[in-house]
Amino acid sequence: MNQDFGNLFYNNSDATLVLNILRDLSAHLGHSLENPLSLYLVCLDLLMPVEVCDSIYIDILTIFKSKDKEKLSDYKYVKKIMIKHFPEAKNFSELSVKAYMKGLSKSRFPELITMIE
């Protein structure tokens, strides 16, 4: 986990409270890694800073617009992209990687859903 980001949430009781409230509200609305409601809720679940989340998105968008877009259907390929920007992603499960992709497709990039399912 990114130390600065992790410390923000785990060493600051106010930030931890906000994080837990957001998680409770999103769960109440039906968000989960199996059914992500948005990209940023997935990033919140994965403790991924928004700047990292956006950097991964830009790489995925670039690949999608290229002749190599079929590679995005392989979660291991996507996971490598995530690790490049967020080394902690090496511990992400297939479910976590696919949740990021689903969240991305719902929030910003609907064409991507065909690559995931």
Backbone as JSON Lines, residues from 0, in Angstrom:
{"i":0,"aa":"M","n":[0.85,-1.18,0.0],"ca":[0.0,0.0,0.0],"c":[0.89,1.24,0.0]}
{"i":1,"aa":"N","n":[0.5,2.23,-0.76],"ca":[1.2,3.5,-0.8],"c":[1.21,4.07,0.61]}
{"i":2,"aa":"Q","n":[2.4,4.32,1.17],"ca":[2.51,4.74,2.57],"c":[1.75,6.03,2.87]}
{"i":3,"aa":"D","n":[1.92,7.05,2.04],"ca":[1.25,8.31,2.32],"c":[-0.26,8.15,2.31]}
{"i":4,"aa":"F","n":[-0.76,7.46,1.32],"ca":[-2.2,7.26,1.21],"c":[-2.7,6.39,2.35]}
{"i":5,"aa":"G","n":[-2.0,5.31,2.61],"ca":[-2.4,4.43,3.7],"c":[-2.38,5.12,5.05]}
{"i":6,"aa":"N","n":[-1.35,5.92,5.3],"ca":[-1.27,6.64,6.56],"c":[-2.39,7.66,6.69]}
{"i":7,"aa":"L","n":[-2.78,8.27,5.59],"ca":[-3.88,9.22,5.64],"c":[-5.12,8.57,6.22]}
{"i":8,"aa":"F","n":[-5.4,7.34,5.81],"ca":[-6.62,6.69,6.25],"c":[-6.47,5.89,7.52]}
{"i":9,"aa":"Y","n":[-5.32,5.37,7.8],"ca":[-5.19,4.5,8.95],"c":[-4.61,5.19,10.17]}
{"i":10,"aa":"N","n":[-4.04,6.36,10.01],"ca":[-3.47,7.07,11.15],"c":[-4.22,8.35,11.44]}
{"i":11,"aa":"N","n":[-5.34,8.55,10.81],"ca":[-6.13,9.76,11.0],"c":[-7.57,9.31,11.25]}
{"i":12,"aa":"S","n":[-8.02,9.49,12.48],"ca":[-9.34,8.96,12.82],"c":[-10.46,9.63,12.04]}
{"i":13,"aa":"D","n":[-10.34,10.93,11.73],"ca":[-11.39,11.6,10.95],"c":[-11.45,11.03,9.54]}
{"i":14,"aa":"A","n":[-10.31,10.84,8.91],"ca":[-10.28,10.28,7.55],"c":[-10.78,8.84,7.56]}
{"i":15,"aa":"T","n":[-10.44,8.08,8.58],"ca":[-10.92,6.71,8.7],"c":[-12.44,6.69,8.83]}
{"i":16,"aa":"L","n":[-12.97,7.61,9.6],"ca":[-14.41,7.7,9.75],"c":[-15.08,7.99,8.4]}
{"i":17,"aa":"V","n":[-14.53,8.93,7.65],"ca":[-15.09,9.27,6.33],"c":[-15.0,8.07,5.4]}
{"i":18,"aa":"L","n":[-13.87,7.39,5.39],"ca":[-13.69,6.2,4.57],"c":[-14.73,5.14,4.91]}
{"i":19,"aa":"N","n":[-14.94,4.9,6.18],"ca":[-15.91,3.89,6.6],"c":[-17.34,4.3,6.25]}
{"i":20,"aa":"I","n":[-17.64,5.57,6.37],"ca":[-18.98,6.06,5.98],"c":[-19.19,5.85,4.49]}
{"i":21,"aa":"L","n":[-18.2,6.2,3.67],"ca":[-18.32,6.01,2.23],"c":[-18.49,4.53,1.88]}
{"i":22,"aa":"R","n":[-17.75,3.68,2.56],"ca":[-17.89,2.24,2.29],"c":[-19.28,1.74,2.69]}
{"i":23,"aa":"D","n":[-19.78,2.19,3.83],"ca":[-21.12,1.78,4.27],"c":[-22.19,2.25,3.3]}
{"i":24,"aa":"L","n":[-22.1,3.51,2.89],"ca":[-23.08,4.06,1.95],"c":[-23.03,3.35,0.61]}
{"i":25,"aa":"S","n":[-21.83,3.11,0.11],"ca":[-21.72,2.45,-1.19],"c":[-22.24,1.01,-1.12]}
{"i":26,"aa":"A","n":[-21.99,0.33,-0.02],"ca":[-22.52,-1.03,0.15],"c":[-24.04,-1.0,0.21]}
{"i":27,"aa":"H","n":[-24.58,-0.02,0.88],"ca":[-26.04,0.11,0.96],"c":[-26.66,0.34,-0.42]}
{"i":28,"aa":"L","n":[-25.93,1.04,-1.28],"ca":[-26.4,1.3,-2.64],"c":[-26.18,0.11,-3.58]}
{"i":29,"aa":"G","n":[-25.48,-0.91,-3.09],"ca":[-25.27,-2.1,-3.89],"c":[-23.87,-2.27,-4.46]}
{"i":30,"aa":"H","n":[-22.96,-1.39,-4.09],"ca":[-21.59,-1.49,-4.6],"c":[-20.86,-2.66,-3.95]}
{"i":31,"aa":"S","n":[-20.13,-3.37,-4.77],"ca":[-19.21,-4.42,-4.32],"c":[-18.19,-4.61,-5.43]}
{"i":32,"aa":"L","n":[-17.16,-5.39,-5.17],"ca":[-16.21,-5.67,-6.24],"c":[-16.85,-6.5,-7.34]}
{"i":33,"aa":"E","n":[-17.84,-7.3,-6.98],"ca":[-18.56,-8.08,-7.98],"c":[-19.47,-7.21,-8.83]}
{"i":34,"aa":"N","n":[-19.98,-6.14,-8.24],"ca":[-20.9,-5.23,-8.92],"c":[-20.52,-3.78,-8.6]}
{"i":35,"aa":"P","n":[-19.41,-3.31,-9.16],"ca":[-18.97,-1.95,-8.83],"c":[-19.9,-0.9,-9.42]}
{"i":36,"aa":"L","n":[-20.17,0.13,-8.63],"ca":[-21.02,1.22,-9.09],"c":[-20.22,2.3,-9.8]}
{"i":37,"aa":"S","n":[-18.95,2.46,-9.42],"ca":[-18.13,3.49,-10.06],"c":[-16.66,3.15,-9.92]}
{"i":38,"aa":"L","n":[-15.88,3.75,-10.76],"ca":[-14.43,3.56,-10.74],"c":[-13.84,4.0,-9.41]}
{"i":39,"aa":"Y","n":[-14.24,5.17,-8.94],"ca":[-13.62,5.69,-7.72],"c":[-14.01,4.91,-6.47]}
{"i":40,"aa":"L","n":[-15.18,4.29,-6.47],"ca":[-15.51,3.42,-5.34],"c":[-14.62,2.19,-5.35]}
{"i":41,"aa":"V","n":[-14.31,1.67,-6.52],"ca":[-13.37,0.54,-6.6],"c":[-12.0,0.98,-6.1]}
{"i":42,"aa":"C","n":[-11.55,2.14,-6.56],"ca":[-10.24,2.64,-6.13],"c":[-10.21,2.85,-4.62]}
{"i":43,"aa":"L","n":[-11.31,3.31,-4.07],"ca":[-11.4,3.47,-2.62],"c":[-11.28,2.12,-1.94]}
{"i":44,"aa":"D","n":[-11.97,1.11,-2.45],"ca":[-11.88,-0.24,-1.89],"c":[-10.45,-0.78,-1.94]}
{"i":45,"aa":"L","n":[-9.75,-0.45,-3.0],"ca":[-8.39,-0.97,-3.21],"c":[-7.32,-0.07,-2.6]}
{"i":46,"aa":"L","n":[-7.75,1.0,-1.94],"ca":[-6.84,2.0,-1.35],"c":[-5.87,2.56,-2.39]}
{"i":47,"aa":"M","n":[-6.41,2.82,-3.55],"ca":[-5.63,3.33,-4.67],"c":[-5.86,4.84,-4.78]}
{"i":48,"aa":"P","n":[-4.82,5.64,-4.69],"ca":[-4.99,7.09,-4.83],"c":[-5.59,7.45,-6.18]}
{"i":49,"aa":"V","n":[-6.36,8.52,-6.2],"ca":[-7.07,8.93,-7.41],"c":[-6.1,9.21,-8.57]}
{"i":50,"aa":"E","n":[-4.93,9.75,-8.27],"ca":[-3.95,10.03,-9.33],"c":[-3.49,8.74,-9.99]}
{"i":51,"aa":"V","n":[-3.32,7.7,-9.2],"ca":[-2.93,6.39,-9.73],"c":[-4.07,5.8,-10.55]}
{"i":52,"aa":"C","n":[-5.26,5.89,-10.01],"ca":[-6.45,5.4,-10.7],"c":[-6.56,6.04,-12.08]}
{"i":53,"aa":"D","n":[-6.35,7.34,-12.14],"ca":[-6.43,8.07,-13.41],"c":[-5.29,7.7,-14.36]}
{"i":54,"aa":"S","n":[-4.1,7.48,-13.83],"ca":[-2.95,7.1,-14.68],"c":[-3.19,5.75,-15.34]}
{"i":55,"aa":"I","n":[-3.75,4.82,-14.6],"ca":[-4.07,3.5,-15.15],"c":[-5.13,3.66,-16.24]}
{"i":56,"aa":"Y","n":[-6.13,4.48,-15.96],"ca":[-7.18,4.75,-16.94],"c":[-6.59,5.26,-18.25]}
{"i":57,"aa":"I","n":[-5.67,6.19,-18.18],"ca":[-5.07,6.76,-19.39],"c":[-4.34,5.69,-20.19]}
{"i":58,"aa":"D","n":[-3.6,4.83,-19.51],"ca":[-2.9,3.73,-20.21],"c":[-3.9,2.79,-20.88]}
{"i":59,"aa":"I","n":[-4.96,2.45,-20.17],"ca":[-5.97,1.54,-20.72],"c":[-6.66,2.18,-21.92]}
{"i":60,"aa":"L","n":[-6.99,3.45,-21.82],"ca":[-7.62,4.16,-22.93],"c":[-6.71,4.19,-24.15]}
{"i":61,"aa":"T","n":[-5.44,4.42,-23.94],"ca":[-4.46,4.44,-25.03],"c":[-4.4,3.08,-25.72]}
{"i":62,"aa":"I","n":[-4.39,2.02,-24.93],"ca":[-4.34,0.67,-25.5],"c":[-5.65,0.35,-26.23]}
{"i":63,"aa":"F","n":[-6.77,0.77,-25.64],"ca":[-8.06,0.5,-26.27],"c":[-8.13,1.14,-27.65]}
{"i":64,"aa":"K","n":[-7.53,2.29,-27.81],"ca":[-7.57,3.01,-29.09],"c":[-6.54,2.47,-30.08]}
{"i":65,"aa":"S","n":[-5.74,1.52,-29.66],"ca":[-4.71,0.96,-30.53],"c":[-5.15,-0.38,-31.1]}
{"i":66,"aa":"K","n":[-4.31,-0.95,-31.93],"ca":[-4.61,-2.26,-32.51],"c":[-4.49,-3.39,-31.48]}
{"i":67,"aa":"D","n":[-3.93,-3.09,-30.31],"ca":[-3.73,-4.1,-29.26],"c":[-4.88,-4.18,-28.27]}
{"i":68,"aa":"K","n":[-6.01,-3.58,-28.57],"ca":[-7.09,-3.48,-27.58],"c":[-7.6,-4.84,-27.1]}
{"i":69,"aa":"E","n":[-7.46,-5.89,-27.88],"ca":[-7.92,-7.21,-27.45],"c":[-7.17,-7.7,-26.22]}
{"i":70,"aa":"K","n":[-5.97,-7.19,-26.0],"ca":[-5.19,-7.59,-24.82],"c":[-5.89,-7.21,-23.52]}
{"i":71,"aa":"L","n":[-6.76,-6.21,-23.59],"ca":[-7.46,-5.76,-22.38],"c":[-8.46,-6.78,-21.86]}
{"i":72,"aa":"S","n":[-8.77,-7.8,-22.64],"ca":[-9.67,-8.84,-22.16],"c":[-8.95,-9.82,-21.23]}
{"i":73,"aa":"D","n":[-7.63,-9.74,-21.17],"ca":[-6.82,-10.6,-20.3],"c":[-6.52,-9.85,-19.0]}
{"i":74,"aa":"Y","n":[-7.1,-10.31,-17.9],"ca":[-6.92,-9.59,-16.64],"c":[-5.45,-9.53,-16.22]}
{"i":75,"aa":"K","n":[-4.65,-10.52,-16.58],"ca":[-3.23,-10.5,-16.21],"c":[-2.5,-9.37,-16.92]}
{"i":76,"aa":"Y","n":[-2.9,-9.1,-18.15],"ca":[-2.31,-7.99,-18.9],"c":[-2.69,-6.66,-18.23]}
{"i":77,"aa":"V","n":[-3.94,-6.53,-17.86],"ca":[-4.41,-5.31,-17.18],"c":[-3.71,-5.17,-15.83]}
{"i":78,"aa":"K","n":[-3.54,-6.27,-15.14],"ca":[-2.88,-6.23,-13.83],"c":[-1.45,-5.7,-13.97]}
{"i":79,"aa":"K","n":[-0.75,-6.07,-15.03],"ca":[0.6,-5.55,-15.25],"c":[0.58,-4.03,-15.41]}
{"i":80,"aa":"I","n":[-0.43,-3.53,-16.1],"ca":[-0.57,-2.07,-16.25],"c":[-0.78,-1.44,-14.88]}
{"i":81,"aa":"M","n":[-1.61,-2.06,-14.07],"ca":[-1.88,-1.54,-12.73],"c":[-0.63,-1.55,-11.87]}
{"i":82,"aa":"I","n":[0.14,-2.62,-11.94],"ca":[1.37,-2.73,-11.15],"c":[2.37,-1.66,-11.54]}
{"i":83,"aa":"K","n":[2.42,-1.33,-12.82],"ca":[3.33,-0.29,-13.31],"c":[3.09,1.03,-12.58]}
{"i":84,"aa":"H","n":[1.85,1.33,-12.29],"ca":[1.49,2.58,-11.63],"c":[1.32,2.45,-10.12]}
{"i":85,"aa":"F","n":[1.07,1.24,-9.67],"ca":[0.74,1.0,-8.27],"c":[1.3,-0.38,-7.87]}
{"i":86,"aa":"P","n":[2.56,-0.43,-7.43],"ca":[3.2,-1.72,-7.13],"c":[2.39,-2.63,-6.21]}
{"i":87,"aa":"E","n":[1.58,-2.04,-5.35],"ca":[0.76,-2.84,-4.45],"c":[-0.26,-3.69,-5.2]}
{"i":88,"aa":"A","n":[-0.51,-3.37,-6.45],"ca":[-1.47,-4.12,-7.27],"c":[-1.0,-5.56,-7.52]}
{"i":89,"aa":"K","n":[0.25,-5.84,-7.25],"ca":[0.73,-7.22,-7.43],"c":[-0.05,-8.18,-6.53]}
{"i":90,"aa":"N","n":[-0.65,-7.66,-5.48],"ca":[-1.44,-8.49,-4.57],"c":[-2.92,-8.51,-4.91]}
{"i":91,"aa":"F","n":[-3.31,-7.83,-5.97],"ca":[-4.72,-7.78,-6.35],"c":[-5.17,-9.12,-6.94]}
{"i":92,"aa":"S","n":[-6.36,-9.51,-6.6],"ca":[-6.96,-10.73,-7.14],"c":[-7.52,-10.44,-8.53]}
{"i":93,"aa":"E","n":[-7.91,-11.49,-9.22],"ca":[-8.58,-11.33,-10.51],"c":[-9.85,-10.5,-10.33]}
{"i":94,"aa":"L","n":[-10.57,-10.75,-9.25],"ca":[-11.79,-10.01,-8.96],"c":[-11.51,-8.51,-8.84]}
{"i":95,"aa":"S","n":[-10.43,-8.14,-8.16],"ca":[-10.08,-6.73,-7.98],"c":[-9.77,-6.05,-9.31]}
{"i":96,"aa":"V","n":[-9.02,-6.74,-10.16],"ca":[-8.66,-6.19,-11.47],"c":[-9.91,-6.02,-12.33]}
{"i":97,"aa":"K","n":[-10.74,-7.04,-12.34],"ca":[-11.98,-6.95,-13.13],"c":[-12.92,-5.9,-12.57]}
{"i":98,"aa":"A","n":[-12.93,-5.71,-11.26],"ca":[-13.76,-4.66,-10.66],"c":[-13.29,-3.29,-11.14]}
{"i":99,"aa":"Y","n":[-11.99,-3.09,-11.22],"ca":[-11.46,-1.82,-11.74],"c":[-11.96,-1.61,-13.17]}
{"i":100,"aa":"M","n":[-11.85,-2.64,-13.98],"ca":[-12.27,-2.53,-15.38],"c":[-13.78,-2.27,-15.49]}
{"i":101,"aa":"K","n":[-14.57,-2.95,-14.68],"ca":[-16.02,-2.73,-14.71],"c":[-16.36,-1.32,-14.23]}
{"i":102,"aa":"G","n":[-15.68,-0.89,-13.17],"ca":[-15.9,0.46,-12.67],"c":[-15.52,1.5,-13.71]}
{"i":103,"aa":"L","n":[-14.44,1.25,-14.41],"ca":[-14.0,2.15,-15.48],"c":[-15.03,2.19,-16.6]}
{"i":104,"aa":"S","n":[-15.56,1.04,-16.95],"ca":[-16.55,1.0,-18.03],"c":[-17.84,1.71,-17.63]}
{"i":105,"aa":"K","n":[-18.22,1.6,-16.36],"ca":[-19.45,2.26,-15.92],"c":[-19.28,3.76,-15.75]}
{"i":106,"aa":"S","n":[-18.11,4.19,-15.32],"ca":[-17.9,5.59,-15.01],"c":[-17.45,6.44,-16.19]}
{"i":107,"aa":"R","n":[-16.62,5.87,-17.05],"ca":[-15.98,6.71,-18.05],"c":[-15.93,6.13,-19.45]}
{"i":108,"aa":"F","n":[-16.05,4.84,-19.58],"ca":[-15.62,4.2,-20.8],"c":[-16.51,3.01,-21.11]}
{"i":109,"aa":"P","n":[-17.79,3.24,-21.46],"ca":[-18.75,2.15,-21.62],"c":[-18.34,1.1,-22.65]}
{"i":110,"aa":"E","n":[-17.59,1.48,-23.67],"ca":[-17.17,0.53,-24.71],"c":[-16.3,-0.59,-24.15]}
{"i":111,"aa":"L","n":[-15.71,-0.35,-23.0],"ca":[-14.8,-1.33,-22.4],"c":[-15.53,-2.56,-21.88]}
{"i":112,"aa":"I","n":[-16.8,-2.46,-21.6],"ca":[-17.55,-3.58,-20.99],"c":[-17.49,-4.82,-21.89]}
{"i":113,"aa":"T","n":[-17.44,-4.64,-23.18],"ca":[-17.38,-5.8,-24.08],"c":[-16.06,-6.55,-23.95]}
{"i":114,"aa":"M","n":[-15.05,-5.88,-23.45],"ca":[-13.73,-6.51,-23.27],"c":[-13.7,-7.37,-22.0]}
{"i":115,"aa":"I","n":[-14.56,-7.07,-21.07],"ca":[-14.52,-7.71,-19.75],"c":[-15.4,-8.94,-19.69]}
{"i":116,"aa":"E","n":[-16.57,-8.85,-20.28],"ca":[-17.55,-9.93,-20.13],"c":[-17.33,-11.05,-21.12]}
